[in-house]
């Protein structure tokens, strides 16, 4: 069976169509479709249990799908061989790597498995472990081991890099250093699939994002377009002289603020208290999407239960 197709520079690096994955009666992934373009950083976002890990494992070739079509670097992951796997870089959420070898020795071993690896010293510097190169991995802190995970993911110079919660355990400075590393990889043409619970990280690094919950993709688009234009409208919030809280959504917050201040002055009162303009972040938009979807799902389930109950009552009356 032929599983690899010639790829042009315009072909998606990842192509997913109507992907389903079921475990018995439970459907973990329910008909997801999306593409990841060459050289972009795509953030897959969603709460725990949403189906993200299942999707990622299918793309990496670690888990078979129930149905649907999947192509990664022109290959069906269910049939990807060693040559295909060598084109991937994978940073798992946790590898548990705690061997008795040094950082440099572990990286040198992994480098030997790839046809055109990066230099070990280059990678050690990139992840900020220069002073730990000769330290045994078992003696590293959790955050330092996480940096080793990242180093192992990029040593093979991958075409597609999977980053699963890559900065867990990083301090703020280390996170920003990692972001710079990701930007440099992107500048080299690496395509990146990022999963993270740090929405500021997704906003900093992502070109596009998909939001998955309940096994379904509920939104996809450019980072600054997720949730639609309405979800991005700024919120003006304040308290009047009587202490009453007010808020208005407007795409002209400056004008509204000026009117509020002017109205207070004209009435001879003090300036409004707690006056602020809130511009929705990616996290605000994401939380709104997830909550809205959860409410819709709950309402649909309640309606279904009520319908079934009414049907049962009708059956009893007819009997």
C-alpha positions in Angstrom: 0.0 0.0 0.0 1.3 3.4 -0.9 1.1 5.8 2.0 3.4 8.7 1.0 2.4 11.2 -1.6 4.7 13.8 -3.2 4.3 17.1 -1.4 4.6 20.6 -2.8 5.5 23.7 -0.7 1.8 24.7 -0.8 0.5 21.3 0.5 -0.6 21.2 4.1 1.9 19.6 6.5 -1.0 18.2 8.4 -4.3 17.4 6.8 -7.2 16.0 8.9 -10.7 15.2 7.6 -13.6 14.0 9.6 -11.4 12.4 12.2 -13.2 10.1 14.7 -11.8 8.0 17.6 -14.0 5.9 19.8 -13.3 3.8 22.8 -16.3 1.5 23.0 -19.4 3.7 23.2 -17.3 6.8 24.2 -16.4 9.0 21.3 -13.2 10.9 22.2 -12.8 12.7 18.9 -16.0 13.4 16.9 -15.5 14.5 13.3 -12.6 17.0 13.5 -11.2 18.5 10.3 -8.3 21.0 10.0 -5.1 21.8 8.1 -1.7 23.0 9.3 0.2 25.0 6.7 4.0 24.8 6.0 6.0 26.9 8.4 3.2 28.0 10.7 2.8 27.6 14.4 -0.7 26.1 15.1 -2.0 26.0 18.7 -4.5 23.3 19.6 -6.3 24.5 22.6 -8.9 23.0 24.9 -9.6 21.9 28.5 -8.4 18.7 30.0 -10.3 15.7 28.6 -11.3 17.6 25.4 -9.6 15.2 23.1 -6.4 17.1 22.3 -4.0 14.3 23.4 -5.9 11.7 21.4 -5.7 13.9 18.3 -1.9 14.5 18.8 -1.2 10.8 19.4 -3.0 10.0 16.1 -1.0 12.6 14.2 2.2 11.2 15.7 1.4 7.7 14.7 1.1 6.4 18.3 -2.7 5.7 18.2 -4.9 4.4 15.4 -8.0 6.3 14.4 -11.5 4.8 14.2 -12.3 6.6 10.9 -11.5 9.7 8.9 -8.5 10.7 6.8 -5.1 11.9 8.2 -2.0 12.9 6.4 1.2 14.2 8.1 4.1 15.2 5.8 2.3 13.4 3.0 2.0 10.1 4.9 -0.7 8.3 6.8 0.6 8.2 10.4 -0.8 4.7 10.8 1.7 3.5 8.2 4.6 5.9 8.9 8.0 4.2 8.8 11.3 5.2 10.3 12.2 7.7 7.6 8.9 9.5 8.2 9.4 9.4 12.0 12.8 11.0 11.6 11.2 14.0 10.1 9.2 14.6 13.3 10.3 16.2 16.6 8.2 15.3 19.6 8.2 17.0 23.0 5.8 15.0 25.1 4.0 16.4 28.2 6.2 14.3 30.4 8.9 11.8 29.4 10.1 10.9 32.8 13.6 10.9 31.5 16.0 10.4 34.5 18.8 8.3 33.1 22.3 7.9 34.6 23.9 9.6 31.5 24.8 13.2 31.2 22.8 15.8 29.2 25.5 15.9 26.5 25.7 12.1 26.3 21.9 11.7 25.9 21.7 14.3 23.2 24.7 12.8 21.4 22.9 9.4 21.4 19.7 10.9 20.0 21.6 12.9 17.4 23.1 9.6 16.1 19.6 8.4 15.2 19.0 11.2 12.7 20.5 11.8 9.2 21.2 15.6 9.7 21.1 16.4 13.4 21.9 19.7 15.0 25.2 20.0 16.8 24.9 18.9 20.5 26.5 22.1 21.8 24.2 24.2 19.7 21.1 22.5 21.2 22.4 22.7 24.7 22.9 26.4 24.3 19.5 26.9 22.7 17.8 25.4 25.8 20.0 27.2 28.3 21.7 24.1 29.8 25.4 25.1 29.0 26.4 24.7 32.7 24.6 21.3 33.0 26.0 19.6 29.9 28.1 17.2 31.9 25.5 16.7 34.7 23.7 13.4 34.9 20.0 13.8 34.0 19.0 12.1 37.2 20.5 15.0 39.2 18.6 17.7 37.3 15.7 19.6 38.6 12.2 19.1 37.1 12.5 22.3 35.1 16.0 21.4 33.8 14.7 17.9 32.8 11.9 19.6 30.9 14.6 21.6 28.9 16.2 18.2 28.1 12.9 17.1 26.7 12.8 20.1 24.5 16.4 19.6 23.4 15.7 16.0 22.4 12.7 17.2 20.4 14.7 19.5 18.2 18.1 17.7 18.0 17.0 15.9 14.8 16.2 19.2 12.9 12.5 18.2 12.5 10.2 19.4 9.7 7.3 19.2 12.0 7.7 19.8 15.8 5.0 18.7 18.3 5.2 20.7 21.5 2.9 19.3 24.2 2.9 21.7 27.2 6.5 22.5 26.6 7.1 25.1 29.3 5.6 23.3 32.2 8.0 23.8 35.1 9.8 26.8 33.5 10.3 30.0 35.4 9.2 33.3 33.6 12.7 34.0 32.3 13.1 30.4 31.0 9.6 30.7 29.3 10.7 33.8 27.4 13.9 32.2 26.4 11.9 29.2 25.1 9.6 31.5 23.1 12.7 33.0 21.4 13.8 29.5 20.6 10.5 28.6 19.0 10.6 31.8 17.0 14.0 31.0 15.7 12.8 27.5 14.7 9.9 29.0 12.9 12.2 31.4 11.1 14.1 28.3 9.8 10.9 27.0 8.3 9.9 24.5 11.0 6.2 23.8 11.2 5.0 23.6 14.9 2.0 22.1 16.5 1.6 23.5 20.0 -0.6 22.5 22.8 -0.6 24.6 26.0 -2.7 25.7 28.8 -0.8 29.0 28.9 -3.0 31.1 26.6 -0.5 34.0 26.6 2.0 31.5 25.2 -0.4 30.6 22.4 -1.0 34.2 21.7 2.8 35.0 21.6 3.7 32.0 19.4 0.7 31.0 17.4 -0.2 32.0 13.9 -3.5 30.1 14.0 -5.4 28.2 16.6 -8.1 25.6 17.0 -10.3 25.2 20.1 -11.4 21.7 20.9 -13.9 20.6 23.6 -15.9 17.5 24.0 -14.1 15.9 21.1 -15.3 18.6 18.6 -13.5 21.5 17.0 -15.6 24.5 18.0 -13.5 27.3 16.5 -10.5 27.7 14.2 -8.7 30.7 12.7 -6.0 33.3 13.1 -5.0 33.9 16.7 -6.5 37.4 16.6 -9.7 36.2 15.0 -10.6 33.3 17.3 -14.1 33.8 18.8 -15.2 36.2 16.1 -15.2 40.0 16.0 -17.9 40.4 18.6 -15.8 38.5 21.2 -12.9 40.9 20.7 -15.0 44.1 21.3 -13.5 46.1 24.3 -15.5 46.4 27.5 -15.8 49.7 29.4 -16.6 49.2 33.1 -17.2 51.9 35.8 -19.2 52.9 38.9 -21.3 56.0 39.0 -21.5 58.5 41.9 -24.2 56.3 43.6 -21.9 53.3 43.4 -23.9 51.5 40.7 -21.8 49.3 38.4 -22.1 49.7 34.7 -20.5 48.1 31.6 -20.7 48.7 27.9 -19.1 46.7 25.0 -18.0 49.1 22.3 -15.5 49.3 19.5 -15.0 53.0 20.4 -13.9 52.8 24.0 -12.1 56.2 23.9 -15.3 58.0 22.9 -17.4 56.2 25.5 -14.9 57.0 28.3 -14.9 60.7 27.2 -18.7 60.7 27.3 -18.8 59.1 30.8 -16.3 61.6 32.2 -18.1 64.5 30.6 -21.5 63.4 31.8 -20.2 63.1 35.4 -18.7 66.6 35.2 -21.8 68.1 33.7 -23.8 66.7 36.6 -21.4 68.3 39.0 -20.3 65.0 40.4 -17.0 63.4 40.9 -15.2 61.4 38.2 -16.6 57.9 37.8 -14.9 55.4 40.1 -13.1 52.2 38.9 -13.3 53.3 35.3 -11.4 50.9 33.1 -11.2 49.6 29.5 -10.8 45.9 29.2 -9.6 44.5 25.9 -10.3 40.8 25.7 -7.3 38.6 25.6 -7.0 35.2 23.9 -7.7 33.7 27.3 -10.9 35.7 27.7 -12.1 34.7 24.3 -11.1 31.0 24.8 -12.9 30.8 28.2 -16.0 32.4 26.6 -16.0 29.8 23.8 -15.6 26.9 26.2 -18.3 28.1 28.6 -20.7 28.8 25.8 -20.2 25.3 24.3 -20.6 23.7 27.7 -23.9 25.5 28.3 -25.2 24.5 24.8 -24.2 20.9 25.4 -25.9 20.8 28.8 -29.0 22.4 27.4 -29.1 19.9 24.5 -28.7 17.0 26.9 -31.5 18.4 29.2 -33.8 18.8 26.2 -33.0 15.2 25.1 -33.8 13.9 28.5 -37.0 15.8 28.7 -38.1 14.5 25.3 -37.3 11.0 26.3 -39.2 11.4 29.5 -42.3 12.8 27.7 -42.1 9.9 25.2 -42.1 7.4 28.1 -45.1 9.1 29.6 -47.0 9.0 26.3 -46.2 5.3 26.0 -47.6 4.6 29.5 -50.8 6.5 28.7 -51.3 4.6 25.5 -50.7 1.3 27.3 
